[in-house]
């Protein structure tokens, strides 16, 4: 359980470090890099990892976290 908490902390740290760069790029590409699109893509990538190895429950947990961040119902339920 401690390892999963450590991975979650690393993921949050990653986004804190790169959030300024991401905001700049989002200003240049507002539709492509909308928050919902990014969160849905991150969720999809974690689902692909989980699908390859169902024993990696961390990937499934992260996918659910990202899915909860998606505000657009069509993306969230599609």
HTML snippet that shows the backbone in 3Dmol.js (N, CA, C, O; Angstrom):
<script src="https://3Dmol.org/build/3Dmol-min.js"></script>
<div id="view" style="width:600px;height:400px;position:relative"></div>
<script>
const pdb = `
ATOM      1  N   UNK A   1       0.822  -1.193   0.000  1.00  0.00           N
ATOM      2  CA  UNK A   1       0.000   0.000   0.000  1.00  0.00           C
ATOM      3  C   UNK A   1       0.869   1.260   0.000  1.00  0.00           C
ATOM      4  O   UNK A   1       0.516   2.267  -0.614  1.00  0.00           O
ATOM      5  N   UNK A   2       2.005   1.192   0.694  1.00  0.00           N
ATOM      6  CA  UNK A   2       2.899   2.341   0.763  1.00  0.00           C
ATOM      7  C   UNK A   2       3.445   2.689  -0.611  1.00  0.00           C
ATOM      8  O   UNK A   2       3.618   3.866  -0.930  1.00  0.00           O
ATOM      9  N   UNK A   3       3.721   1.676  -1.432  1.00  0.00           N
ATOM     10  CA  UNK A   3       4.241   1.907  -2.771  1.00  0.00           C
ATOM     11  C   UNK A   3       3.232   2.659  -3.628  1.00  0.00           C
ATOM     12  O   UNK A   3       3.618   3.547  -4.388  1.00  0.00           O
ATOM     13  N   UNK A   4       1.948   2.323  -3.525  1.00  0.00           N
ATOM     14  CA  UNK A   4       0.917   3.009  -4.290  1.00  0.00           C
ATOM     15  C   UNK A   4       0.825   4.480  -3.889  1.00  0.00           C
ATOM     16  O   UNK A   4       0.649   5.341  -4.752  1.00  0.00           O
ATOM     17  N   UNK A   5       0.938   4.776  -2.618  1.00  0.00           N
ATOM     18  CA  UNK A   5       0.910   6.159  -2.156  1.00  0.00           C
ATOM     19  C   UNK A   5       2.116   6.919  -2.678  1.00  0.00           C
ATOM     20  O   UNK A   5       2.013   8.097  -3.020  1.00  0.00           O
ATOM     21  N   UNK A   6       3.255   6.250  -2.739  1.00  0.00           N
ATOM     22  CA  UNK A   6       4.468   6.885  -3.260  1.00  0.00           C
ATOM     23  C   UNK A   6       4.304   7.205  -4.748  1.00  0.00           C
ATOM     24  O   UNK A   6       4.710   8.279  -5.192  1.00  0.00           O
ATOM     25  N   UNK A   7       3.722   6.302  -5.513  1.00  0.00           N
ATOM     26  CA  UNK A   7       3.499   6.543  -6.943  1.00  0.00           C
ATOM     27  C   UNK A   7       2.523   7.690  -7.153  1.00  0.00           C
ATOM     28  O   UNK A   7       2.711   8.509  -8.053  1.00  0.00           O
ATOM     29  N   UNK A   8       1.489   7.756  -6.337  1.00  0.00           N
ATOM     30  CA  UNK A   8       0.524   8.844  -6.434  1.00  0.00           C
ATOM     31  C   UNK A   8       1.203  10.179  -6.147  1.00  0.00           C
ATOM     32  O   UNK A   8       0.944  11.165  -6.837  1.00  0.00           O
ATOM     33  N   UNK A   9       2.061  10.219  -5.146  1.00  0.00           N
ATOM     34  CA  UNK A   9       2.799  11.435  -4.808  1.00  0.00           C
ATOM     35  C   UNK A   9       3.697  11.844  -5.961  1.00  0.00           C
ATOM     36  O   UNK A   9       3.809  13.033  -6.261  1.00  0.00           O
ATOM     37  N   UNK A  10       4.338  10.882  -6.613  1.00  0.00           N
ATOM     38  CA  UNK A  10       5.196  11.182  -7.760  1.00  0.00           C
ATOM     39  C   UNK A  10       4.383  11.744  -8.920  1.00  0.00           C
ATOM     40  O   UNK A  10       4.831  12.667  -9.600  1.00  0.00           O
ATOM     41  N   UNK A  11       3.202  11.200  -9.150  1.00  0.00           N
ATOM     42  CA  UNK A  11       2.342  11.685 -10.227  1.00  0.00           C
ATOM     43  C   UNK A  11       1.914  13.124  -9.966  1.00  0.00           C
ATOM     44  O   UNK A  11       1.932  13.955 -10.874  1.00  0.00           O
ATOM     45  N   UNK A  12       1.532  13.417  -8.736  1.00  0.00           N
ATOM     46  CA  UNK A  12       1.125  14.775  -8.385  1.00  0.00           C
ATOM     47  C   UNK A  12       2.300  15.728  -8.526  1.00  0.00           C
ATOM     48  O   UNK A  12       2.137  16.843  -9.022  1.00  0.00           O
ATOM     49  N   UNK A  13       3.484  15.303  -8.094  1.00  0.00           N
ATOM     50  CA  UNK A  13       4.684  16.133  -8.212  1.00  0.00           C
ATOM     51  C   UNK A  13       4.990  16.434  -9.670  1.00  0.00           C
ATOM     52  O   UNK A  13       5.374  17.553 -10.009  1.00  0.00           O
ATOM     53  N   UNK A  14       4.821  15.438 -10.535  1.00  0.00           N
ATOM     54  CA  UNK A  14       5.059  15.620 -11.961  1.00  0.00           C
ATOM     55  C   UNK A  14       4.172  16.727 -12.519  1.00  0.00           C
ATOM     56  O   UNK A  14       4.648  17.599 -13.246  1.00  0.00           O
ATOM     57  N   UNK A  15       2.890  16.695 -12.182  1.00  0.00           N
ATOM     58  CA  UNK A  15       1.975  17.698 -12.694  1.00  0.00           C
ATOM     59  C   UNK A  15       2.249  19.079 -12.114  1.00  0.00           C
ATOM     60  O   UNK A  15       2.041  20.086 -12.791  1.00  0.00           O
ATOM     61  N   UNK A  16       2.708  19.138 -10.885  1.00  0.00           N
ATOM     62  CA  UNK A  16       3.052  20.433 -10.292  1.00  0.00           C
ATOM     63  C   UNK A  16       4.241  21.047 -11.008  1.00  0.00           C
ATOM     64  O   UNK A  16       4.268  22.256 -11.240  1.00  0.00           O
ATOM     65  N   UNK A  17       5.214  20.237 -11.357  1.00  0.00           N
ATOM     66  CA  UNK A  17       6.419  20.730 -12.027  1.00  0.00           C
ATOM     67  C   UNK A  17       6.098  21.201 -13.441  1.00  0.00           C
ATOM     68  O   UNK A  17       6.604  22.236 -13.875  1.00  0.00           O
ATOM     69  N   UNK A  18       5.278  20.468 -14.154  1.00  0.00           N
ATOM     70  CA  UNK A  18       5.024  20.772 -15.558  1.00  0.00           C
ATOM     71  C   UNK A  18       3.761  21.592 -15.806  1.00  0.00           C
ATOM     72  O   UNK A  18       3.434  21.866 -16.961  1.00  0.00           O
ATOM     73  N   UNK A  19       3.056  21.984 -14.777  1.00  0.00           N
ATOM     74  CA  UNK A  19       1.802  22.702 -14.985  1.00  0.00           C
ATOM     75  C   UNK A  19       2.002  24.047 -15.673  1.00  0.00           C
ATOM     76  O   UNK A  19       1.172  24.449 -16.489  1.00  0.00           O
ATOM     77  N   UNK A  20       3.087  24.748 -15.357  1.00  0.00           N
ATOM     78  CA  UNK A  20       3.340  26.043 -15.998  1.00  0.00           C
ATOM     79  C   UNK A  20       3.575  25.874 -17.494  1.00  0.00           C
ATOM     80  O   UNK A  20       3.053  26.645 -18.299  1.00  0.00           O
ATOM     81  N   UNK A  21       4.357  24.869 -17.868  1.00  0.00           N
ATOM     82  CA  UNK A  21       4.607  24.600 -19.284  1.00  0.00           C
ATOM     83  C   UNK A  21       3.319  24.176 -19.993  1.00  0.00           C
ATOM     84  O   UNK A  21       3.053  24.575 -21.127  1.00  0.00           O
ATOM     85  N   UNK A  22       2.547  23.378 -19.310  1.00  0.00           N
ATOM     86  CA  UNK A  22       1.291  22.907 -19.879  1.00  0.00           C
ATOM     87  C   UNK A  22       0.322  24.067 -20.108  1.00  0.00           C
ATOM     88  O   UNK A  22      -0.362  24.102 -21.131  1.00  0.00           O
ATOM     89  N   UNK A  23       0.257  24.998 -19.189  1.00  0.00           N
ATOM     90  CA  UNK A  23      -0.612  26.158 -19.349  1.00  0.00           C
ATOM     91  C   UNK A  23      -0.196  26.992 -20.561  1.00  0.00           C
ATOM     92  O   UNK A  23      -1.051  27.512 -21.279  1.00  0.00           O
ATOM     93  N   UNK A  24       1.085  27.118 -20.787  1.00  0.00           N
ATOM     94  CA  UNK A  24       1.574  27.872 -21.949  1.00  0.00           C
ATOM     95  C   UNK A  24       1.140  27.188 -23.255  1.00  0.00           C
ATOM     96  O   UNK A  24       0.638  27.838 -24.172  1.00  0.00           O
ATOM     97  N   UNK A  25       1.342  25.878 -23.318  1.00  0.00           N
ATOM     98  CA  UNK A  25       0.976  25.139 -24.527  1.00  0.00           C
ATOM     99  C   UNK A  25      -0.534  25.148 -24.722  1.00  0.00           C
ATOM    100  O   UNK A  25      -1.009  25.221 -25.854  1.00  0.00           O
ATOM    101  N   UNK A  26      -1.294  25.075 -23.630  1.00  0.00           N
ATOM    102  CA  UNK A  26      -2.751  25.126 -23.729  1.00  0.00           C
ATOM    103  C   UNK A  26      -3.208  26.466 -24.294  1.00  0.00           C
ATOM    104  O   UNK A  26      -4.216  26.524 -24.998  1.00  0.00           O
ATOM    105  N   UNK A  27      -2.489  27.533 -24.001  1.00  0.00           N
ATOM    106  CA  UNK A  27      -2.820  28.835 -24.560  1.00  0.00           C
ATOM    107  C   UNK A  27      -2.642  28.858 -26.062  1.00  0.00           C
ATOM    108  O   UNK A  27      -3.374  29.546 -26.774  1.00  0.00           O
ATOM    109  N   UNK A  28      -1.668  28.102 -26.541  1.00  0.00           N
ATOM    110  CA  UNK A  28      -1.409  28.024 -27.990  1.00  0.00           C
ATOM    111  C   UNK A  28      -2.350  27.064 -28.711  1.00  0.00           C
ATOM    112  O   UNK A  28      -2.712  27.298 -29.864  1.00  0.00           O
ATOM    113  N   UNK A  29      -2.744  25.996 -28.045  1.00  0.00           N
ATOM    114  CA  UNK A  29      -3.611  24.966 -28.639  1.00  0.00           C
ATOM    115  C   UNK A  29      -4.805  24.708 -27.719  1.00  0.00           C
ATOM    116  O   UNK A  29      -4.890  23.646 -27.101  1.00  0.00           O
ATOM    117  N   UNK A  30      -5.727  25.666 -27.625  1.00  0.00           N
ATOM    118  CA  UNK A  30      -6.790  25.567 -26.615  1.00  0.00           C
ATOM    119  C   UNK A  30      -7.757  24.397 -26.804  1.00  0.00           C
ATOM    120  O   UNK A  30      -8.201  23.813 -25.816  1.00  0.00           O
ATOM    121  N   UNK A  31      -8.087  24.048 -28.013  1.00  0.00           N
ATOM    122  CA  UNK A  31      -9.045  22.960 -28.214  1.00  0.00           C
ATOM    123  C   UNK A  31      -8.395  21.595 -28.082  1.00  0.00           C
ATOM    124  O   UNK A  31      -8.976  20.677 -27.503  1.00  0.00           O
ATOM    125  N   UNK A  32      -7.196  21.463 -28.618  1.00  0.00           N
ATOM    126  CA  UNK A  32      -6.497  20.186 -28.580  1.00  0.00           C
ATOM    127  C   UNK A  32      -6.096  19.814 -27.165  1.00  0.00           C
ATOM    128  O   UNK A  32      -6.128  18.643 -26.787  1.00  0.00           O
ATOM    129  N   UNK A  33      -5.718  20.816 -26.389  1.00  0.00           N
ATOM    130  CA  UNK A  33      -5.221  20.547 -25.047  1.00  0.00           C
ATOM    131  C   UNK A  33      -6.164  21.053 -23.960  1.00  0.00           C
ATOM    132  O   UNK A  33      -5.717  21.546 -22.925  1.00  0.00           O
ATOM    133  N   UNK A  34      -7.452  20.933 -24.194  1.00  0.00           N
ATOM    134  CA  UNK A  34      -8.392  21.296 -23.130  1.00  0.00           C
ATOM    135  C   UNK A  34      -8.205  20.327 -21.962  1.00  0.00           C
ATOM    136  O   UNK A  34      -7.729  19.207 -22.149  1.00  0.00           O
ATOM    137  N   UNK A  35      -8.568  20.746 -20.796  1.00  0.00           N
ATOM    138  CA  UNK A  35      -8.374  19.909 -19.607  1.00  0.00           C
ATOM    139  C   UNK A  35      -9.090  18.569 -19.741  1.00  0.00           C
ATOM    140  O   UNK A  35      -8.533  17.531 -19.383  1.00  0.00           O
ATOM    141  N   UNK A  36     -10.312  18.585 -20.250  1.00  0.00           N
ATOM    142  CA  UNK A  36     -11.054  17.336 -20.397  1.00  0.00           C
ATOM    143  C   UNK A  36     -10.366  16.385 -21.366  1.00  0.00           C
ATOM    144  O   UNK A  36     -10.304  15.180 -21.122  1.00  0.00           O
ATOM    145  N   UNK A  37      -9.852  16.922 -22.458  1.00  0.00           N
ATOM    146  CA  UNK A  37      -9.166  16.087 -23.444  1.00  0.00           C
ATOM    147  C   UNK A  37      -7.902  15.485 -22.846  1.00  0.00           C
ATOM    148  O   UNK A  37      -7.626  14.299 -23.029  1.00  0.00           O
ATOM    149  N   UNK A  38      -7.140  16.296 -22.136  1.00  0.00           N
ATOM    150  CA  UNK A  38      -5.924  15.788 -21.503  1.00  0.00           C
ATOM    151  C   UNK A  38      -6.234  14.717 -20.465  1.00  0.00           C
ATOM    152  O   UNK A  38      -5.581  13.674 -20.426  1.00  0.00           O
ATOM    153  N   UNK A  39      -7.223  14.976 -19.633  1.00  0.00           N
ATOM    154  CA  UNK A  39      -7.577  14.007 -18.597  1.00  0.00           C
ATOM    155  C   UNK A  39      -8.088  12.710 -19.210  1.00  0.00           C
ATOM    156  O   UNK A  39      -7.762  11.627 -18.724  1.00  0.00           O
ATOM    157  N   UNK A  40      -8.881  12.806 -20.268  1.00  0.00           N
ATOM    158  CA  UNK A  40      -9.391  11.608 -20.937  1.00  0.00           C
ATOM    159  C   UNK A  40      -8.253  10.816 -21.577  1.00  0.00           C
ATOM    160  O   UNK A  40      -8.253   9.586 -21.527  1.00  0.00           O
ATOM    161  N   UNK A  41      -7.285  11.508 -22.175  1.00  0.00           N
ATOM    162  CA  UNK A  41      -6.144  10.820 -22.768  1.00  0.00           C
ATOM    163  C   UNK A  41      -5.271  10.153 -21.715  1.00  0.00           C
ATOM    164  O   UNK A  41      -4.793   9.037 -21.917  1.00  0.00           O
ATOM    165  N   UNK A  42      -5.064  10.831 -20.595  1.00  0.00           N
ATOM    166  CA  UNK A  42      -4.296  10.222 -19.502  1.00  0.00           C
ATOM    167  C   UNK A  42      -5.013   8.987 -18.973  1.00  0.00           C
ATOM    168  O   UNK A  42      -4.388   7.957 -18.720  1.00  0.00           O
ATOM    169  N   UNK A  43      -6.328   9.098 -18.808  1.00  0.00           N
ATOM    170  CA  UNK A  43      -7.114   7.965 -18.349  1.00  0.00           C
ATOM    171  C   UNK A  43      -6.973   6.792 -19.322  1.00  0.00           C
ATOM    172  O   UNK A  43      -6.796   5.648 -18.902  1.00  0.00           O
ATOM    173  N   UNK A  44      -7.051   7.079 -20.601  1.00  0.00           N
ATOM    174  CA  UNK A  44      -6.951   6.034 -21.617  1.00  0.00           C
ATOM    175  C   UNK A  44      -5.590   5.334 -21.537  1.00  0.00           C
ATOM    176  O   UNK A  44      -5.519   4.107 -21.610  1.00  0.00           O
ATOM    177  N   UNK A  45      -4.514   6.108 -21.387  1.00  0.00           N
ATOM    178  CA  UNK A  45      -3.182   5.520 -21.312  1.00  0.00           C
ATOM    179  C   UNK A  45      -3.043   4.614 -20.088  1.00  0.00           C
ATOM    180  O   UNK A  45      -2.440   3.544 -20.178  1.00  0.00           O
ATOM    181  N   UNK A  46      -3.591   5.027 -18.958  1.00  0.00           N
ATOM    182  CA  UNK A  46      -3.540   4.164 -17.780  1.00  0.00           C
ATOM    183  C   UNK A  46      -4.371   2.902 -17.992  1.00  0.00           C
ATOM    184  O   UNK A  46      -4.003   1.833 -17.505  1.00  0.00           O
ATOM    185  N   UNK A  47      -5.481   3.011 -18.710  1.00  0.00           N
ATOM    186  CA  UNK A  47      -6.293   1.826 -18.996  1.00  0.00           C
ATOM    187  C   UNK A  47      -5.553   0.860 -19.913  1.00  0.00           C
ATOM    188  O   UNK A  47      -5.675  -0.355 -19.758  1.00  0.00           O
ATOM    189  N   UNK A  48      -4.796   1.379 -20.855  1.00  0.00           N
ATOM    190  CA  UNK A  48      -3.995   0.523 -21.743  1.00  0.00           C
ATOM    191  C   UNK A  48      -2.958  -0.245 -20.922  1.00  0.00           C
ATOM    192  O   UNK A  48      -2.750  -1.440 -21.131  1.00  0.00           O
ATOM    193  N   UNK A  49      -2.309   0.456 -19.983  1.00  0.00           N
ATOM    194  CA  UNK A  49      -1.323  -0.203 -19.117  1.00  0.00           C
ATOM    195  C   UNK A  49      -1.998  -1.299 -18.298  1.00  0.00           C
ATOM    196  O   UNK A  49      -1.482  -2.412 -18.190  1.00  0.00           O
ATOM    197  N   UNK A  50      -3.138  -0.981 -17.733  1.00  0.00           N
ATOM    198  CA  UNK A  50      -3.864  -1.961 -16.924  1.00  0.00           C
ATOM    199  C   UNK A  50      -4.330  -3.139 -17.774  1.00  0.00           C
ATOM    200  O   UNK A  50      -4.299  -4.280 -17.313  1.00  0.00           O
ATOM    201  N   UNK A  51      -4.762  -2.880 -19.005  1.00  0.00           N
ATOM    202  CA  UNK A  51      -5.233  -3.939 -19.890  1.00  0.00           C
ATOM    203  C   UNK A  51      -4.103  -4.910 -20.237  1.00  0.00           C
ATOM    204  O   UNK A  51      -4.330  -6.113 -20.368  1.00  0.00           O
ATOM    205  N   UNK A  52      -2.890  -4.386 -20.383  1.00  0.00           N
ATOM    206  CA  UNK A  52      -1.747  -5.246 -20.679  1.00  0.00           C
ATOM    207  C   UNK A  52      -1.397  -6.151 -19.502  1.00  0.00           C
ATOM    208  O   UNK A  52      -1.006  -7.304 -19.683  1.00  0.00           O
ATOM    209  N   UNK A  53      -1.545  -5.609 -18.294  1.00  0.00           N
ATOM    210  CA  UNK A  53      -1.211  -6.371 -17.087  1.00  0.00           C
ATOM    211  C   UNK A  53      -2.230  -6.055 -15.999  1.00  0.00           C
ATOM    212  O   UNK A  53      -2.038  -5.108 -15.236  1.00  0.00           O
ATOM    213  N   UNK A  54      -3.307  -6.827 -15.912  1.00  0.00           N
ATOM    214  CA  UNK A  54      -4.363  -6.564 -14.937  1.00  0.00           C
ATOM    215  C   UNK A  54      -3.890  -6.615 -13.479  1.00  0.00           C
ATOM    216  O   UNK A  54      -4.596  -6.150 -12.584  1.00  0.00           O
ATOM    217  N   UNK A  55      -2.718  -7.169 -13.243  1.00  0.00           N
ATOM    218  CA  UNK A  55      -2.167  -7.205 -11.890  1.00  0.00           C
ATOM    219  C   UNK A  55      -1.698  -5.819 -11.431  1.00  0.00           C
ATOM    220  O   UNK A  55      -1.524  -5.585 -10.236  1.00  0.00           O
ATOM    221  N   UNK A  56      -1.497  -4.913 -12.376  1.00  0.00           N
ATOM    222  CA  UNK A  56      -1.040  -3.564 -12.044  1.00  0.00           C
ATOM    223  C   UNK A  56      -2.268  -2.725 -11.690  1.00  0.00           C
ATOM    224  O   UNK A  56      -2.798  -1.988 -12.522  1.00  0.00           O
ATOM    225  N   UNK A  57      -2.699  -2.852 -10.454  1.00  0.00           N
ATOM    226  CA  UNK A  57      -3.906  -2.147 -10.034  1.00  0.00           C
ATOM    227  C   UNK A  57      -3.680  -0.650  -9.911  1.00  0.00           C
ATOM    228  O   UNK A  57      -4.635   0.126  -9.956  1.00  0.00           O
ATOM    229  N   UNK A  58      -2.436  -0.237  -9.759  1.00  0.00           N
ATOM    230  CA  UNK A  58      -2.122   1.190  -9.693  1.00  0.00           C
ATOM    231  C   UNK A  58      -2.624   1.902 -10.948  1.00  0.00           C
ATOM    232  O   UNK A  58      -3.170   3.002 -10.864  1.00  0.00           O
ATOM    233  N   UNK A  59      -2.441   1.277 -12.104  1.00  0.00           N
ATOM    234  CA  UNK A  59      -2.864   1.899 -13.362  1.00  0.00           C
ATOM    235  C   UNK A  59      -4.378   2.075 -13.407  1.00  0.00           C
ATOM    236  O   UNK A  59      -4.871   3.103 -13.872  1.00  0.00           O
ATOM    237  N   UNK A  60      -5.108   1.090 -12.930  1.00  0.00           N
ATOM    238  CA  UNK A  60      -6.569   1.189 -12.893  1.00  0.00           C
ATOM    239  C   UNK A  60      -7.008   2.287 -11.927  1.00  0.00           C
ATOM    240  O   UNK A  60      -7.922   3.055 -12.227  1.00  0.00           O
ATOM    241  N   UNK A  61      -6.358   2.357 -10.775  1.00  0.00           N
ATOM    242  CA  UNK A  61      -6.687   3.396  -9.801  1.00  0.00           C
ATOM    243  C   UNK A  61      -6.438   4.785 -10.368  1.00  0.00           C
ATOM    244  O   UNK A  61      -7.245   5.693 -10.169  1.00  0.00           O
ATOM    245  N   UNK A  62      -5.328   4.953 -11.071  1.00  0.00           N
ATOM    246  CA  UNK A  62      -5.009   6.250 -11.670  1.00  0.00           C
ATOM    247  C   UNK A  62      -6.005   6.595 -12.774  1.00  0.00           C
ATOM    248  O   UNK A  62      -6.386   7.756 -12.923  1.00  0.00           O
ATOM    249  N   UNK A  63      -6.427   5.601 -13.543  1.00  0.00           N
ATOM    250  CA  UNK A  63      -7.412   5.844 -14.593  1.00  0.00           C
ATOM    251  C   UNK A  63      -8.709   6.379 -13.996  1.00  0.00           C
ATOM    252  O   UNK A  63      -9.324   7.289 -14.551  1.00  0.00           O
ATOM    253  N   UNK A  64      -9.115   5.822 -12.882  1.00  0.00           N
ATOM    254  CA  UNK A  64     -10.343   6.282 -12.215  1.00  0.00           C
ATOM    255  C   UNK A  64     -10.179   7.705 -11.699  1.00  0.00           C
ATOM    256  O   UNK A  64     -11.103   8.513 -11.787  1.00  0.00           O
ATOM    257  N   UNK A  65      -9.005   8.009 -11.162  1.00  0.00           N
ATOM    258  CA  UNK A  65      -8.739   9.370 -10.674  1.00  0.00           C
ATOM    259  C   UNK A  65      -8.857  10.371 -11.825  1.00  0.00           C
ATOM    260  O   UNK A  65      -9.490  11.417 -11.678  1.00  0.00           O
ATOM    261  N   UNK A  66      -8.253  10.053 -12.961  1.00  0.00           N
ATOM    262  CA  UNK A  66      -8.328  10.954 -14.112  1.00  0.00           C
ATOM    263  C   UNK A  66      -9.745  11.052 -14.660  1.00  0.00           C
ATOM    264  O   UNK A  66     -10.178  12.132 -15.061  1.00  0.00           O
ATOM    265  N   UNK A  67     -10.469   9.944 -14.682  1.00  0.00           N
ATOM    266  CA  UNK A  67     -11.839   9.956 -15.182  1.00  0.00           C
ATOM    267  C   UNK A  67     -12.726  10.870 -14.347  1.00  0.00           C
ATOM    268  O   UNK A  67     -13.608  11.545 -14.877  1.00  0.00           O
ATOM    269  N   UNK A  68     -12.489  10.889 -13.048  1.00  0.00           N
ATOM    270  CA  UNK A  68     -13.276  11.770 -12.178  1.00  0.00           C
ATOM    271  C   UNK A  68     -12.994  13.245 -12.447  1.00  0.00           C
ATOM    272  O   UNK A  68     -13.818  14.098 -12.116  1.00  0.00           O
ATOM    273  N   UNK A  69     -11.861  13.553 -13.034  1.00  0.00           N
ATOM    274  CA  UNK A  69     -11.508  14.946 -13.336  1.00  0.00           C
ATOM    275  C   UNK A  69     -12.162  15.453 -14.611  1.00  0.00           C
ATOM    276  O   UNK A  69     -12.208  16.661 -14.844  1.00  0.00           O
ATOM    277  N   UNK A  70     -12.669  14.546 -15.441  1.00  0.00           N
ATOM    278  CA  UNK A  70     -13.299  14.935 -16.705  1.00  0.00           C
ATOM    279  C   UNK A  70     -14.675  15.521 -16.409  1.00  0.00           C
ATOM    280  O   UNK A  70     -15.495  14.884 -15.748  1.00  0.00           O
ATOM    281  N   UNK A  71     -14.927  16.727 -16.892  1.00  0.00           N
ATOM    282  CA  UNK A  71     -16.201  17.416 -16.655  1.00  0.00           C
ATOM    283  C   UNK A  71     -17.232  17.114 -17.755  1.00  0.00           C
ATOM    284  O   UNK A  71     -18.434  17.107 -17.492  1.00  0.00           O
ATOM    285  N   UNK A  72     -16.768  16.870 -18.965  1.00  0.00           N
ATOM    286  CA  UNK A  72     -17.647  16.631 -20.112  1.00  0.00           C
ATOM    287  C   UNK A  72     -18.264  15.231 -20.000  1.00  0.00           C
ATOM    288  O   UNK A  72     -17.548  14.230 -19.997  1.00  0.00           O
ATOM    289  N   UNK A  73     -19.573  15.174 -19.910  1.00  0.00           N
ATOM    290  CA  UNK A  73     -20.270  13.904 -19.737  1.00  0.00           C
ATOM    291  C   UNK A  73     -20.070  12.971 -20.928  1.00  0.00           C
ATOM    292  O   UNK A  73     -19.979  11.756 -20.747  1.00  0.00           O
ATOM    293  N   UNK A  74     -20.000  13.514 -22.137  1.00  0.00           N
ATOM    294  CA  UNK A  74     -19.801  12.687 -23.323  1.00  0.00           C
ATOM    295  C   UNK A  74     -18.443  11.979 -23.273  1.00  0.00           C
ATOM    296  O   UNK A  74     -18.336  10.810 -23.643  1.00  0.00           O
ATOM    297  N   UNK A  75     -17.427  12.676 -22.824  1.00  0.00           N
ATOM    298  CA  UNK A  75     -16.110  12.055 -22.676  1.00  0.00           C
ATOM    299  C   UNK A  75     -16.080  11.090 -21.504  1.00  0.00           C
ATOM    300  O   UNK A  75     -15.473  10.021 -21.583  1.00  0.00           O
ATOM    301  N   UNK A  76     -16.723  11.461 -20.443  1.00  0.00           N
ATOM    302  CA  UNK A  76     -16.688  10.671 -19.228  1.00  0.00           C
ATOM    303  C   UNK A  76     -17.408   9.324 -19.405  1.00  0.00           C
ATOM    304  O   UNK A  76     -16.962   8.306 -18.876  1.00  0.00           O
ATOM    305  N   UNK A  77     -18.498   9.326 -20.134  1.00  0.00           N
ATOM    306  CA  UNK A  77     -19.292   8.109 -20.293  1.00  0.00           C
ATOM    307  C   UNK A  77     -19.114   7.444 -21.641  1.00  0.00           C
ATOM    308  O   UNK A  77     -19.675   6.376 -21.888  1.00  0.00           O
ATOM    309  N   UNK A  78     -18.339   8.062 -22.515  1.00  0.00           N
ATOM    310  CA  UNK A  78     -18.135   7.516 -23.855  1.00  0.00           C
ATOM    311  C   UNK A  78     -17.022   6.565 -23.882  1.00  0.00           C
ATOM    312  O   UNK A  78     -16.711   6.008 -24.935  1.00  0.00           O
TER     313      UNK A  78
END
`;
const viewer = $3Dmol.createViewer("view");
viewer.addModel(pdb, "pdb");
viewer.setStyle({}, {cartoon: {color: "spectrum"}});
viewer.zoomTo();
viewer.render();
</script>
